[in-house]
Amino acid sequence: MAGAATWLEMPDGQPLRLHDWPLPQARGGVLLVHGLGEHAGRYANLARWFNAHGYAVRAWDQRGHGESPGPRGVLSHADDLLADLSVVHADYARTLGRAPLLLGHSMGGLVALRAVLDERVTPQALLLSSPALRSHASPGLRRLAATLAQLLPSLRLRNGLDLERLSHDPQVVAAYRDDPLCHDRVSPRLADFIFRAGATCIADASRLEVPTLLLVAGDDALVDASGSRDFSAAAAHTKKLTTRYFAGLYHELFNEAEPGRGQVLRQLEDWLGKMVGPEGFEPSTKGL
């Protein structure tokens, strides 16, 4: 079940659907950023896992996704998703009285990381699941996306995601296919943003200043895991990054079949315990 739903209006008038899984006397909060074509409600199980570990959780349907209105997969401006994250993060930080942890999956991981590197947001920590730092798309397709982003930026095309490789759990794949809030569209402007932002994140890896856990699927057919490997190598000297690879696992690490999912969650739990400690992060009002 999705969390309690409300709306938050962006400065340009775009309403975004928020989902909250609150927790009385939470040790902190987690802000979740979903991936391309999906929506925040798919993270209910992960939200409940965080609830069980003492965290309140908020997620939102990014513009063009889920219950947030607008054409599917379309952006008005190349930085719309980054600007939205900044507003949602600030609003949630005010609600919590401290900055949340920030967790992004796939395209959401890319959005979260780019926003952190640009200092649009300063979360307590950053969690990245199969971030879209590099695509399997050919150089020709990337050049075409850049051209169409100038000529036909809102043209809605199929995103080409291989749903069979989301997870080894067939029920996860079937649920995604049957979910009316999931879609298979992407616009040239959004595709070009993904391609460009992934490359700049890798180039800017040395600027990482936030404690970060990078979870990488070893058999990822939806994003090219070499992007995460290159980012990890480039960010190693910052001493802020912990990287965990999961050989043989598919793209949606938190929705994988067991025992894979349990292995991922144990690594997450272990990292949180080391980084956060029994009393949680010290309250921070930076960015409020």
N, C-alpha and C positions, 0 to 999 in steps of 0.2 A: 504494500500500500504506500502511496505517495505521502509525503509529510503534509502537515497543515498548510494550506495554500493561501497566499495573499498576493498582492500586486505591488510593484515598485515602479514608478515612472521615471524614465531617464530624462536628462535635460532637453533632448530633442522631441519629447513627447511620446516616445516609444514605451509602452508598458511591458514589463517583464514579469512572468509568473514565478513567484518565490515558493519554495517548499521548505518547511522547517520541521526538524525533529528535535524539539527542545528537551532540556534535561535540567530539573531543579538542582541548584548548587553544583553545576558543572565545573570541572577543573579548567575548562577552556572550550573553544568552539572550533569547528572545522567547516570551511567553506569549500564546497565541491563544484568543479567546473566540468560539465559533460562534454562528450565528443561530437563529431560531425554526424548529423542525421538522427541523433537520439534525443533524449530529454532527461531532466533531473529525476523524474519518478522512477527511473530504472535503478536508482542508487539507494532504494529503501533498505535493502539488506545490509549494505555497507554502512548506511547511516545508523541502523540499529546496532551494528557491531561497535561503532564508535560510541553510541549511547552506553553500551554495556561496559565500555572502558572509560567512561566518565566525561564524554564530550557531547555538547550540543552540536547540532549539524544544521547547516543551511545549504541549499542548492537552488539554482534557478534555471529556467528554460531560456537559453540564449536566443537572441532575436533570430527569427526565421526558423525556430525549433519549438517542438512541444506545444504548449498552450500559449506561448507568447505569439501575438499576432504578427502578420506580415508574410510576404511570399517566402516559401521554403528555400533556405540556403542562400538568401540574398542579403547583401549589405548595401547601405547607402554610402558609406565611406569605408575606406580600407581599414581604419583603426576602430571601427564601431565596437568590436568585441572587447578590445582593450579598454576603451572608454567605459563600456558597461561594467566590466569587472571592477574598475576603479570605484565606480559609484556604489555597486553592491557591496564591495569590501568595506568601504567607509561606513555604509549604513549598518552592516553587521558588527563592525568594530564598536560603533556607538552603542548598539544593543547589548553587546557583551561587556563593554567597559574595558576592552583590551583587543589587540589585534588577534584574529583567528589564525589557525593553521590553514594553509591553502593547498588543496588537493586537486590536480587536474589530470584528466585522462585523455589520451590521444590528442585531438585538436584542442581539447580543454587544457591539456598539459602544455601545449605550445603557447596558448593564450596566457596561462598562468606564468610560465617562465619568462615570456617576453615582457609581461607587465612588471615582473620583479626586476629583471635586468634594466628596464627603463626607469625604475624607481617610481612607477605609477602606484605601486602598493608595496608595503613592507610587512609581510605576514610574520608570525612567530617562527614558522618553519614552512618549508615547501615540500610537497609530496608529488612526485610525477610518475604516472602509470602509463607505459607505452606512449610517451609523448611523440607527436608528429613532427619530429625535427628533420626528417628526411622522408621523401616519398619514393615509392617504386615507379612513379611516373617517368617516362622517358624525357630526355632533354627537349625533344621536339614538342612534346605535350606541354611542358612547362613554358616554353617560348610561346606556344599558341595561347595559353592561359593569360600570359602577360599582354599579348596583342589584343585579345578579346576583352580584357579588363579595361582597355582604353576605348574600344569600339562598341562593345555590347556587354557592359559590366553586369547587367542583371539577367542575362540569358540563363534560363534554368536548364541544366544538363544533368545527366545521371552521374552520380559520384563514383560508380564503379567498385564500391566496396564488396569484397568477397565475404558474404555473410556466413558461409559455411566454415570460415576460418576465424570467426569471433571467439569460439570456445569449443573445447572437446565435449561439452555437455550439449546434447541435441535439444534438450528442453530450452536452453538459453537461446539457441538459434531460432527455434520455432516461436518462442515468445517474442523475439525481436521482429520476425516476419509478420506476426499477427498483431503487432502493436500499432494501432491507428495513429499514434503520436510520433512514430518513427517515419522517416522519409528517405528517399534516395536522390535528393537534389543537391546540386552545388552550382553556384554562379561563378563566372570567370573572375570576378573581383574577389570572392572568397577563396577560390583555388589559388589565385596569385598571392593573396595574403599568406596562405599556408606555406606555399613554396618559399616565398621571400623571408618570412619570419623564421622559418626553420633554419635557413642558412645563416641568418644574422645571429640567432641564438648560439649556434656553434661558434661563430666568429667572436662573439662577446662572452664566451664562457669564463674568461679570466675575471670578469666583473662580478661573478657570483659572490654575494656577501651574506646570504641567508642560509642557515642549515637546511640541507636538501637531501631527500632520499629519492633516488632514481631507480624505479623498478622496470626491468627490461624483459620482454617476452622473447625467448630465444628462437621461436618459430613463428614470427609475426609476418603475416601476409598482407596486412592492411597498412602498416607503416614500415619503413626500412629501418631496422634496428641498428644499422651502422651509424645512423645519425646520433643515437644515444651513446654508442661506443665512442664516437669522435668527441662528443660533448664531454663525456666522462674523462677522457684523456686530457682534454684542454683545460678542464676545471680542476684537475687533481691537485695542483699546487695551491689552490685557494684553501684547502683543508676544510671546506664547507660541505663537500659532496660525499655521500655514501651511495654506492651503486651495487645493486643486486641483480644478477642475471638468473633467469629460469629457463634452462635448456628444455626444449620440447614443448613449452607452453605457448598457447595462442594469445591473441591480442588482448582480450578482456581478462586480465589477470585476476580481478576480483570476482569474475563470474566463471572461472575455470572449473572443470570437473575435479573432484577429489582424486588423489591427494594434493593436486596442484594448488587449488585455492587455499587449502590449509597451510601449505608451505609459504605462500605469499603473505598471508595474514600473520603468520608467526614471525616472519622477518619484519613486517610493519610493527607488530607489537614490541619486538625486541628493540627496534630503532627508537620508537617512541619512549620506551622505558629508559634508554640511555640518554636521549636528548632532552626529554621532558622531566624525568625523575618522578618520584612518588608524589610530589606536591604540585606538579605542573610547571609550566613556564612562569617566570616572574611576570606579573601583570605589566603590560606595556600600553601606553597611550600614543605611541608614535604613529603618526598618520591619521589620528582622529580629527 
